[in-house]
């Protein structure tokens, strides 16, 4: 359990250095290679869907097995080396500092009134078109990314590492990576990415709801509107194409008193999404800073909560 706290601390301080050989790069290389090979074999709807199931299963299974056996072998060789590698692997599953850094870049650009720079920086972390967004729209897009990834990039990995250690946390990271690479609903990936998208929905079902509740609690530590955060989360939790993302986004929208969602452009096509939250005021760049604080407060609460449950289970058993 100390390893989980150390991993969280290292991520909070160091984040994801560009030079570090992150395991996600290996996952990404495998996913690209297998996709390329499978598309050579079949192009039919059924074939692509079956190929997608194979890609999803093999990526997650190989990741879990690889991490499990690497740690098993190292533990037999040297216990101290095992603890070191275990912490390093756990660290790579967390993304709080990375989220903070990327969102802060957008925040600073807006604060300095560099709207073009802010749009460019935002384009690196979102899938929507950013060329015509104003300050409020850039702010809301950044907040949505930070809050959604508070669940996917921090709290969910923490939950899975407490459930099954580094192998389980890395397997979750594989699911997350699959979804980000092939889990789209466009023509190219509707069939091939079906399994990855569905599995991502399943494994994030519980973490997203935990994240929503923790964001409500975290809003109280920041002097935000706890009552509205909870009310909006319950009211608007289903106002999202994802069965999970609505919970954290609605909790944050209620706490901040802003409205998220709505119409956005993706690859030149307008996509109308339901709104989340009440349009009480216009979002400003300072809300990005508050969203980052919400991320860290809720993540710290998650770490404390999971630790408490872990200790209770150990005591009972």
C-alpha positions in Angstrom: 0.0 0.0 0.0 2.9 2.4 0.6 3.8 1.8 -3.0 0.5 3.4 -4.1 1.2 6.5 -2.0 4.7 6.7 -3.4 3.4 6.4 -7.0 0.9 9.2 -6.4 3.5 11.4 -4.8 6.0 10.8 -7.7 3.4 11.6 -10.3 2.4 14.8 -8.4 6.0 16.0 -8.5 7.4 14.6 -11.7 4.4 13.8 -13.9 5.2 12.2 -17.3 8.6 13.3 -18.5 8.8 13.2 -22.4 12.1 11.3 -22.2 10.7 8.5 -20.0 10.1 5.1 -21.8 6.4 5.1 -20.9 4.6 1.7 -21.2 1.8 3.3 -23.1 4.1 3.8 -26.0 4.6 0.0 -26.2 0.8 -0.5 -25.9 0.3 2.1 -28.7 2.9 0.4 -31.0 1.2 -3.0 -30.4 -2.2 -1.6 -31.1 -1.1 0.0 -34.3 0.7 -3.1 -35.6 -2.2 -5.4 -34.9 -4.7 -3.1 -36.4 -2.7 -2.8 -39.5 -2.3 -6.5 -39.8 -6.0 -7.2 -39.2 -7.1 -4.6 -41.7 -5.0 -6.4 -44.3 -7.0 -9.6 -43.6 -10.5 -8.3 -43.5 -12.6 -5.2 -44.3 -16.1 -6.6 -43.7 -18.2 -5.3 -40.8 -18.2 -8.7 -39.0 -14.5 -9.3 -39.7 -13.5 -5.9 -38.3 -15.7 -6.4 -35.2 -14.1 -9.8 -34.5 -10.7 -8.3 -35.2 -11.5 -5.6 -32.7 -12.4 -8.1 -30.1 -9.1 -9.9 -30.6 -7.2 -6.7 -30.4 -8.9 -5.7 -27.2 -8.5 -9.0 -25.5 -4.9 -9.6 -26.5 -3.8 -6.1 -25.6 -5.3 -6.2 -22.1 -4.3 -9.8 -21.4 -0.7 -9.4 -22.6 -0.3 -6.2 -20.6 -1.6 -7.9 -17.4 0.5 -11.1 -18.0 3.6 -9.2 -18.9 3.5 -7.0 -15.8 2.6 -9.9 -13.5 5.5 -12.1 -14.6 8.1 -9.2 -14.8 7.3 -8.4 -11.2 7.2 -12.1 -10.2 10.7 -12.7 -11.6 12.2 -9.5 -10.2 10.8 -10.4 -6.7 12.6 -13.7 -6.9 15.8 -11.9 -7.7 15.8 -8.9 -5.4 13.0 -7.6 -3.1 14.3 -4.0 -3.1 14.4 -4.0 -6.9 10.9 -5.4 -7.0 9.6 -2.5 -4.8 11.4 0.0 -7.1 10.0 -1.4 -10.4 6.6 -1.8 -8.8 6.4 1.8 -7.8 7.7 2.9 -11.2 5.0 0.9 -13.0 2.3 2.2 -10.7 3.5 5.8 -11.3 3.1 5.4 -15.1 -0.6 4.7 -14.7 -1.3 8.1 -13.1 -1.6 11.3 -15.0 -2.5 14.1 -12.6 0.6 16.2 -13.1 0.4 15.8 -16.9 -3.2 17.0 -16.8 -2.2 19.9 -14.6 0.7 20.9 -16.9 -1.3 20.8 -20.1 -4.3 22.6 -18.7 -2.0 25.3 -17.1 -0.5 26.0 -20.5 -3.9 26.9 -21.8 -4.7 28.9 -18.7 -1.5 31.0 -19.0 -2.2 31.6 -22.7 -5.7 32.9 -21.9 -4.4 34.9 -19.0 -1.9 36.6 -21.3 -4.7 37.2 -23.9 -3.0 34.9 -26.5 -6.2 33.4 -27.9 -4.5 31.8 -30.9 -1.9 30.2 -28.7 -4.6 28.9 -26.4 -6.5 27.4 -29.3 -3.3 25.6 -30.5 -2.4 24.3 -27.0 -6.0 23.1 -26.5 -5.9 21.2 -29.8 -3.2 19.0 -28.3 -5.5 17.7 -25.5 -9.0 17.6 -27.1 -10.5 15.9 -30.1 -12.7 18.8 -31.2 -11.9 21.6 -33.6 -10.4 24.6 -31.8 -9.8 27.1 -34.6 -12.9 29.3 -33.9 -13.3 28.9 -30.1 -13.6 32.0 -27.9 -12.1 32.3 -24.4 -15.2 30.8 -22.7 -15.4 27.9 -25.1 -11.7 27.2 -24.7 -12.1 27.3 -20.9 -15.0 24.9 -20.9 -13.2 22.5 -23.2 -10.2 22.5 -20.9 -12.3 22.0 -17.8 -14.1 19.0 -19.5 -10.8 17.4 -20.3 -9.4 17.9 -16.8 -12.5 16.6 -15.1 -13.1 13.7 -17.4 -9.5 12.6 -17.0 -9.7 13.0 -13.2 -11.6 9.8 -13.4 -9.9 8.1 -16.3 -6.3 9.3 -15.6 -6.2 9.3 -11.8 -9.0 7.9 -9.7 -9.7 4.8 -11.9 -6.0 3.8 -11.9 -5.9 4.3 -8.2 -8.9 2.1 -7.7 -7.6 -0.7 -9.9 -4.1 -0.7 -8.3 -5.8 -1.1 -4.9 -7.9 -4.0 -6.3 -5.1 -5.8 -8.1 -1.8 -4.0 -7.8 0.4 -2.9 -10.8 -0.8 -5.7 -13.2 -4.4 -4.6 -12.7 -3.6 -0.9 -13.0 -1.6 -1.4 -16.1 -4.4 -3.6 -17.6 -6.8 -0.7 -17.0 -4.3 1.6 -18.7 -4.3 -0.7 -21.7 -8.1 -0.4 -21.8 -7.8 3.3 -21.6 -5.2 3.4 -24.4 -7.3 1.2 -26.6 -10.3 3.5 -26.2 -8.3 6.6 -27.0 -6.8 5.0 -30.2 -9.7 2.9 -31.7 -12.8 3.5 -29.5 -14.4 6.0 -31.9 -17.9 6.0 -33.3 -16.9 7.2 -36.7 -17.1 5.1 -39.9 -13.5 3.9 -39.6 -13.8 2.5 -36.1 -17.5 1.9 -35.6 -16.9 -1.9 -35.9 -13.2 -2.3 -35.2 -13.3 -0.1 -32.0 -16.6 -1.5 -30.7 -15.1 -3.9 -28.2 -12.6 -1.4 -26.9 -15.2 1.3 -26.4 -17.6 -1.1 -24.6 -14.9 -2.5 -22.4 -13.8 1.1 -21.5 -17.4 1.8 -20.5 -17.6 -1.2 -18.3 -14.3 -0.7 -16.4 -15.0 3.0 -15.9 -18.6 2.4 -14.6 -17.7 2.4 -10.9 -14.7 4.8 -11.0 -16.8 7.5 -12.8 -19.5 7.4 -10.1 -16.9 7.5 -7.3 -15.2 10.4 -9.0 -18.5 12.3 -9.2 -19.2 11.9 -5.5 -15.6 12.8 -4.6 -15.8 15.9 -6.7 -18.9 17.0 -4.8 -16.9 16.5 -1.5 -13.8 18.2 -2.9 -15.9 21.3 -3.9 -16.6 21.8 -0.2 -12.8 22.0 0.6 -12.6 24.8 -2.1 -15.5 26.8 -0.8 -17.6 25.9 -3.9 -21.3 25.1 -4.0 -21.5 21.5 -2.6 -25.3 21.4 -2.8 -25.4 22.5 -6.4 -22.6 20.2 -7.3 -24.6 17.2 -6.1 -27.9 18.4 -7.5 -26.5 19.0 -11.0 -24.6 15.6 -10.9 -27.9 13.8 -10.1 -29.9 15.9 -12.7 -27.5 15.9 -15.6 -25.4 12.8 -15.1 -27.0 11.2 -18.2 -26.5 14.2 -20.4 -23.5 12.8 -22.2 -22.9 10.3 -25.0 -20.7 8.3 -22.5 -22.5 6.4 -19.7 -19.8 7.5 -17.4 -18.4 11.0 -18.2 -21.6 12.8 -17.2 -21.1 12.1 -13.5 -17.8 14.0 -13.0 -18.5 16.7 -15.5 -21.9 17.4 -14.0 -20.5 17.5 -10.5 -17.8 20.0 -11.6 -20.3 22.1 -13.6 -22.6 22.4 -10.5 -19.7 23.3 -8.3 -18.4 26.0 -10.6 -21.8 27.3 -11.6 -21.2 27.0 -15.3 -22.6 25.1 -18.2 -20.6 22.4 -20.1 -21.4 20.4 -23.2 -23.5 21.8 -26.1 -22.6 22.1 -29.7 -19.0 21.6 -30.9 -17.2 20.9 -34.2 -15.4 17.6 -34.8 -13.4 17.2 -38.0 -15.5 20.0 -39.6 -18.8 18.5 -38.6 -21.0 20.1 -35.9 -22.0 17.7 -33.1 -24.9 18.7 -30.8 -24.4 17.5 -27.3 -26.8 17.9 -24.3 -25.8 20.7 -21.9 -24.5 19.9 -18.4 -25.1 22.4 -15.7 -26.9 25.7 -15.6 -25.7 28.7 -17.6 -25.4 30.9 -14.5 -22.3 32.8 -15.6 -19.7 32.9 -18.4 -16.8 30.6 -17.8 -13.5 32.4 -17.4 -9.9 31.1 -17.5 -9.7 31.2 -13.7 -12.1 28.3 -13.7 -9.4 26.2 -15.2 -7.3 26.7 -12.1 -10.2 25.8 -10.0 -10.8 22.6 -12.0 -7.2 21.6 -11.5 -7.7 22.1 -7.7 -10.8 20.0 -7.9 -8.8 17.2 -9.6 -6.2 17.2 -6.9 -8.6 17.4 -4.0 -10.8 14.6 -5.3 -7.8 12.4 -6.2 -6.3 12.9 -2.6 -9.7 11.9 -1.2 -9.8 8.8 -3.4 -6.4 7.8 -2.2 -7.5 8.2 1.4 -10.8 6.4 0.8 -9.2 3.4 -0.9 -6.5 3.2 1.8 -9.2 3.2 4.5 -11.1 0.4 2.7 -7.9 -1.6 2.2 -7.1 -1.3 5.9 -10.6 -2.3 6.9 -10.5 -5.4 4.7 -7.1 -6.4 6.0 -8.4 -6.0 9.6 -11.5 -8.0 8.9 -9.7 -10.8 7.1 
